[in-house]
């Protein structure tokens, strides 16, 4: 079985989707779904953008 690096799968959409999912779970647990959804999406956008900039510099 061939091993894949995380960078083969990680991109902007993945970052936003995973962080939004975490935000939804936190929002459901803390009774404020909208706030935590937006926090999760915001964090996902920032993490995805930083990763894309770092990936572009090394390429």
C-alpha positions in Angstrom: 0.0 0.0 0.0 1.4 3.3 -1.1 1.8 6.0 1.6 0.6 9.5 0.9 1.7 12.7 2.5 -0.9 14.9 4.2 0.0 17.6 1.6 -1.4 15.4 -1.1 -4.9 15.8 0.4 -4.8 19.1 2.3 -6.0 22.2 0.4 -8.1 25.3 1.0 -11.5 23.5 0.8 -10.4 20.7 3.1 -9.2 23.2 5.7 -12.5 25.2 5.5 -14.6 22.0 5.6 -12.9 20.4 8.6 -12.8 23.6 10.7 -16.4 24.3 9.9 -17.3 20.8 11.0 -15.4 21.3 14.3 -17.3 24.7 14.6 -20.6 23.0 14.2 -19.8 20.4 16.8 -18.7 23.1 19.3 -21.7 25.1 18.5 -24.0 22.2 19.2 -22.3 21.5 22.5 -22.2 25.2 23.6 -25.8 26.1 22.3 -24.6 28.7 19.9 -24.3 27.1 16.5 -24.1 30.2 14.3 -21.2 31.8 16.2 -19.1 28.7 16.3 -19.8 27.9 12.7 -18.5 31.3 11.6 -15.5 30.9 14.0 -14.7 27.5 12.5 -15.0 28.8 8.9 -12.8 31.8 9.7 -10.1 29.6 11.3 -10.3 27.3 8.3 -9.8 30.1 5.8 -6.8 31.5 7.7 -5.2 28.1 8.1 -5.8 27.2 4.4 -4.4 30.5 3.2 -1.3 30.2 5.4 -0.7 26.7 4.2 -1.2 27.6 0.5 1.4 30.5 0.9 3.9 28.2 2.6 3.3 25.5 -0.1 3.8 28.1 -2.9 7.1 29.3 -1.4 8.6 25.8 -1.2 7.5 24.8 -4.7 
